Amino acid sequence: MVRISPATEHDLEAIADILGETEAYYGGENDRPPLDQIRSALFGESPAAVCLLAHDGDQVLGLASYSLLWPAAGADSSLYLKELYVREGARRRGVARALMDAVKSAAVKAGCSRVEWTADTDNPPALALYEALGVPQHQGKVFYRVSL
């Protein structure tokens, strides 16, 4: 049974492990980020994001991290899903769907008018998940990134 809950400071090690796995999944090194960096981003004075964790008992199966953005449409807010990752052994068991449902619920609770995210075009499993969820690709935007 998958249980979704907000991450707490007690989850820092698990979050670091999953973020390292995420980097490796996208072709980088499996380097865990520093715990202080995660603590500051999620639990500091001005948190940059919210992290939801999927659990099966004591095992952490995956995570979803998001931030609220303003403005969206007019003066509405939107929820931006930055990362959705399910560990290899837990894939195709409904974990990603459960995380997406929790993200949508968080958006409704926060009064957001929409949920937005990007997906890499070379990530067929993610694209298939979003298609299976019935979410159409939005063709009206071009994604940009500048490194600082």
KOLFI-76234 format. One record per residue (C-alpha): residue in one letter; x, y, z. Coordinates in steps of 0.25 Angstrom, whole numbers, always signed. Layout:
N
[A; [X; Y; Z]]
...
***
This chain:
148
[M; [+0; +0; +0]]
[V; [+6; +13; -4]]
[R; [+5; +25; +5]]
[I; [+8; +39; +1]]
[S; [+12; +49; +11]]
[P; [+20; +63; +12]]
[A; [+35; +61; +15]]
[T; [+41; +65; +28]]
[E; [+55; +67; +33]]
[H; [+55; +53; +37]]
[D; [+55; +49; +22]]
[L; [+67; +57; +18]]
[E; [+76; +44; +16]]
[A; [+65; +37; +7]]
[I; [+63; +50; -1]]
[A; [+78; +51; -3]]
[D; [+78; +37; -8]]
[I; [+67; +39; -18]]
[L; [+73; +52; -23]]
[G; [+86; +44; -26]]
[E; [+78; +33; -33]]
[T; [+70; +44; -41]]
[E; [+84; +50; -46]]
[A; [+89; +36; -50]]
[Y; [+75; +34; -57]]
[Y; [+78; +46; -66]]
[G; [+92; +42; -69]]
[G; [+100; +49; -58]]
[E; [+107; +44; -46]]
[N; [+100; +37; -34]]
[D; [+105; +48; -25]]
[R; [+96; +51; -13]]
[P; [+94; +66; -11]]
[P; [+99; +72; +3]]
[L; [+88; +70; +14]]
[D; [+90; +85; +18]]
[Q; [+86; +89; +4]]
[I; [+73; +80; +4]]
[R; [+70; +85; +18]]
[S; [+71; +99; +14]]
[A; [+63; +97; +1]]
[L; [+51; +90; +8]]
[F; [+51; +94; +23]]
[G; [+59; +107; +23]]
[E; [+54; +121; +27]]
[S; [+49; +123; +12]]
[P; [+46; +109; +7]]
[A; [+48; +108; -8]]
[A; [+39; +96; -10]]
[V; [+31; +85; -4]]
[C; [+34; +70; -5]]
[L; [+24; +59; -5]]
[L; [+29; +45; -2]]
[A; [+23; +32; -6]]
[H; [+25; +21; +5]]
[D; [+22; +6; +6]]
[G; [+24; +4; +21]]
[D; [+38; +9; +24]]
[Q; [+43; +9; +10]]
[V; [+43; +22; +2]]
[L; [+38; +19; -13]]
[G; [+39; +32; -19]]
[L; [+37; +47; -18]]
[A; [+30; +59; -24]]
[S; [+35; +73; -22]]
[Y; [+28; +86; -26]]
[S; [+27; +101; -24]]
[L; [+16; +110; -25]]
[L; [+17; +121; -36]]
[W; [+10; +134; -38]]
[P; [+4; +139; -46]]
[A; [-2; +128; -54]]
[A; [-15; +132; -62]]
[G; [-18; +146; -58]]
[A; [-15; +147; -43]]
[D; [-17; +132; -40]]
[S; [-6; +123; -35]]
[S; [-1; +111; -41]]
[L; [+7; +99; -36]]
[Y; [+20; +95; -43]]
[L; [+24; +81; -42]]
[K; [+39; +81; -43]]
[E; [+42; +67; -41]]
[L; [+35; +53; -41]]
[Y; [+43; +41; -38]]
[V; [+40; +27; -35]]
[R; [+51; +17; -31]]
[E; [+54; +6; -41]]
[G; [+49; -5; -32]]
[A; [+36; +2; -30]]
[R; [+32; +6; -44]]
[R; [+19; +2; -51]]
[R; [+13; +0; -38]]
[G; [+4; +12; -37]]
[V; [+14; +20; -29]]
[A; [+15; +32; -40]]
[R; [+0; +32; -41]]
[A; [-1; +33; -26]]
[L; [+9; +44; -25]]
[M; [+2; +52; -37]]
[D; [-11; +51; -30]]
[A; [-5; +56; -17]]
[V; [+1; +68; -25]]
[K; [-12; +71; -31]]
[S; [-19; +71; -17]]
[A; [-8; +80; -12]]
[A; [-11; +90; -24]]
[V; [-26; +90; -21]]
[K; [-23; +92; -6]]
[A; [-14; +104; -9]]
[G; [-24; +110; -18]]
[C; [-16; +108; -31]]
[S; [-23; +109; -44]]
[R; [-14; +99; -51]]
[V; [-2; +89; -50]]
[E; [+9; +91; -59]]
[W; [+22; +83; -62]]
[T; [+32; +79; -73]]
[A; [+37; +65; -77]]
[D; [+49; +62; -85]]
[T; [+46; +57; -99]]
[D; [+56; +46; -98]]
[N; [+49; +40; -86]]
[P; [+38; +31; -92]]
[P; [+33; +25; -78]]
[A; [+30; +39; -73]]
[L; [+23; +43; -86]]
[A; [+15; +30; -86]]
[L; [+11; +33; -71]]
[Y; [+6; +47; -75]]
[E; [-2; +41; -87]]
[A; [-8; +30; -79]]
[L; [-12; +41; -69]]
[G; [-20; +48; -80]]
[V; [-11; +60; -80]]
[P; [-9; +66; -93]]
[Q; [+5; +72; -97]]
[H; [+4; +88; -97]]
[Q; [+10; +93; -110]]
[G; [+9; +107; -107]]
[K; [+22; +109; -99]]
[V; [+37; +108; -102]]
[F; [+46; +104; -90]]
[Y; [+59; +113; -87]]
[R; [+70; +111; -77]]
[V; [+82; +119; -73]]
[S; [+92; +114; -64]]
[L; [+97; +124; -53]]
***
